[in-house]
Amino acid sequence: MEKTQLKTKYGFLTVVTMVIGIVIGSGVFFKAEKILSSTGGNLTLGIFAWVLGGLVMIICSFVFSTLAAKY
């Protein structure tokens, strides 16, 4: 039997931008009001919460992709 190699379709940058697009695309319309009301209307703190959440999602996606590659 011959071994077949899997071809890489997406690079790291493509995957990161896809995850960011999905998170922003789905969350910005539904969670903006809740985040701003939780921060008391402080826009700077609300944007910081969005950025922090985005960084957590990028780290989680990296961990899941690493686990999937090892599996």
N, C-alpha and C positions, 0 to 999 in steps of 0.2 A: 504494500500500500504506500501511496505517496502522501507525504505530509503537505497540508495546505496551510499557507500563512494568511492570517487575517490582515486585511489592509486597513490602515488608519484613514478614517473618513473625516474626522474633525480633530483639529488641534486644540491645545489648551485655551488659547485666546477665543476661539470660536465657541467653545463650551461655556466659558465664563460669560461672554456677552449674551449667549442664549439664556443662561440662568438669570442674569440681571434683567433681561428683557421680559422674561416670564414673571419674575417677582414684581417688577415695576408695573408691568402691563395688567396684572391681575389685582395687585394690592392697592395701587394708587387711587382707584375709584371707590374702593370699599372701606379702606382703613384711615384715610386722611382725616376725616372728621373725628374719629375716635382718638387718634393720636394727638391732634391739636386740643381736644377737650381734656385729655389726660395731662397734657403739659400746661394747662391753664391758658391756652392761646399763645404761648411763647413759640414763635416761629423758629427761632434758632435752635431751641431745644427739640422741637418737632423734627427738624431736618437732621439733627444729630441722631435722633432715634431711628430715622429711616436709614441713615448711613450705617449705624451700628447693626441694625437688622440685616442690611445687605452684606456686610462683612461676615456675619454669622452664617448666612446662607451660602456664601462662597466657600467658607471653610467646610461647612457640612457637605457641599457638593464635591469638594476635593476628597474628603474622607470617604464618601460613598463610592466615588470613582476608583479610589485606591483599593477599597475592599472588593469591588466588583472585578478589578483587574487581577487581584490575587485569587479570587474564587474561580 
